Amino acid sequence: VQLQASGGGLVQPGGSLRLSCAASGSIFSINAMGWYRQAPGTQRELVAAISIGGNTNYADSVKGRFTISRDNAKNTVYLQMNSLKPEDTAVYYCNAGLLLWSPGSSWGQGTLVTVSS
């Protein structure tokens, strides 16, 4: 599975960004797609994931602010990020696999999200 992510950038606190990730290749093997992030000096952590059936899993820190969605026809997952905070600054990675709570083996290239005034 190949994953192509896009949509990162610089945004002010309180602003919004939308990340996109398109999957190609052996997509039949994918149940869950999601986003993980890694800030400098920290471990990579789950942000949000969504299954083919639409079940979702969010990190507590983003609940109510971020929304993950999926277009199965386009094999694309989106992460709408609202009310961004400086602590959301990180490299965001798209992931594809089987589980909503644990990453699969397929990773996209990271996209940097910087929240700063």
Phi, psi and omega in degrees: 000131176250139183236130180241112182258153178204164171113359180287176179160192180257132180217150178282155175306137183089352181276185184229152172214155173234127175261146177233149177215119180255133180257145175215167181095225185279062186291343179296340183274357185267129167254308184250139170236146183198182180235135173239159178221156180217118175267158180306131177079008180236168176276154176294136183228153176292135172258305180197150177216156182217140180267171176304322182281355177098001174291144184233160175218126181238147168292145181303326185291344182244355180302134180087348180244323182252146176227126177259141178217167187214135174249099184295329180294329180259359182053043185232140175241145183237149173231107176272120184246115179245164178050047184295145181240157177305327181287355173277353179297125183183171166271127182258132182241134173278146182219148177226140180185215185252330192248149178280342188245001182215138185289150172274187185273352183261123180236142170271174175289151181286152173233130187277130172245122180240122179249109185201149176266000000 
